[in-house]
């Protein structure tokens, strides 16, 4: 995972994308989170396919990512969608476990996330 600014691709990210040479590059989030100018810069720098995974909000975006990459994971990780560092700190554990990271609200489970958990039916769920 490489981080970017909403409106511009950081100078250090461009050479890393070229070095990694992925066949497909996924932008995670809508155009407010990762602007169209970033997509265009990535496309120009790499010539690779750029696919945006996004939902109506951050919770739906996390579900869109989960649906794209997971069908029967060994677990699911849940983190608050209200605090960026909390979710970011759970990414390594979820990645190492080949499991999705879904975002929840402080005091409730968004319906779209509940539906995704039912679809995934993970044997274990971890809260971050």
N, C-alpha and C positions, 0 to 999 in steps of 0.2 A: 504494500500500500504506500503510495506516495501522496503527500499532502500538497495542496495548492491554495492560492488565494482565490477568492470568488471571481475576481475580474481579470486576473493575469496569471500566467504560468511563471513560477519562480525561476530565475536563471539557472539554479542548480538542478531543477527537475528535468529540464529539456535534455541535457546530455545523459542523464540516468535512463530516461525512456529510450533513447537511441541505443544506449549500451545494452539494456535488457532485451530490446527487440521483441516485445510480445506480439503475437499475431493479432490479438484483440485487446483493446484498452477500454476499460469500463470506467465511466464517470459515475460516481455515486452521489446522487442528489439532483434536484431540479436546477433550473437555470439561475435561481437566486443563490444557491449554494455553490455551484460551479458554472460560471457564465459561459455563454456561447463563444465568447472570445477565447476562452481557455480550450474549448473543444477544437476550435479552428487552429490554434497554435499547436496543439498536439498533433492534429491531422497533418499540418504542414511540416512539422519537425520529423514525423515518423513515417508518414504515408500509410499508416496502418488503419484498420477498421476501429472506429471509436463508437462505443455503444453507451447510451445513457440509461442507467437504472434509477428510476425515481417514482415517487408516489405523491399523493396530495400533501403529505407532511413527512416529518422525519420517521414517524412510526411506520407509515405505509412504505416509505423508501426502504427501511430495514426489511420489511416483509418482501418487497420486490427483489431485493438481493437474495434473501433466503430462498424464494421460489426459483430463482435462476440457477442457484448452485447446490441446493440441498433437496434430497428426497427422503432419506431415512438416516439422519445423522445419529451418532451415538449419544449426543446430548444437545442441549440448547442453553445458551447463555442469555441472561436478561440483565440489562443495565438501564439506569434512568436516562431518558431522553432529554432531561432538563439540564444536565451538567456534562458538558463535552468531555472533560478529563475522566469522568467515571466510565463512560462508554469506551473511550480510547484505551483505558487501562485494561479493559476486558478483551480487547482484540487479540493480543498474543495468545491468551489461554484458549479462546474460541478457535483461533487458527490452528493452533497445535493439536487441538482435539478434532479438527475437521468438522466443526459445528458452527451453526449460525449464531450471530449476536443480534438479538431483537431488543428493541427499545420499549420501555414501559414508562408510564407516568408514576409520580411519587406514590399516589394513593389509589391507583386503579390500573387495570389491564385494558388497554384499548381493544375494542372488539376485533379489529383487523389482526392484532397480534394473537388474541385468543383463538381466532380461526386458524391462523398459521400454526400455532402449537398443536391444535387438533389434527391438522394435516400431517405435520411432522411426526407426531406421537413419539417424542424422544424418551428413551428410558430414564434419562437423568436431566434435570434442569438446575442450572446454577444461577444464583443471584449475585450480581456484582455491586 
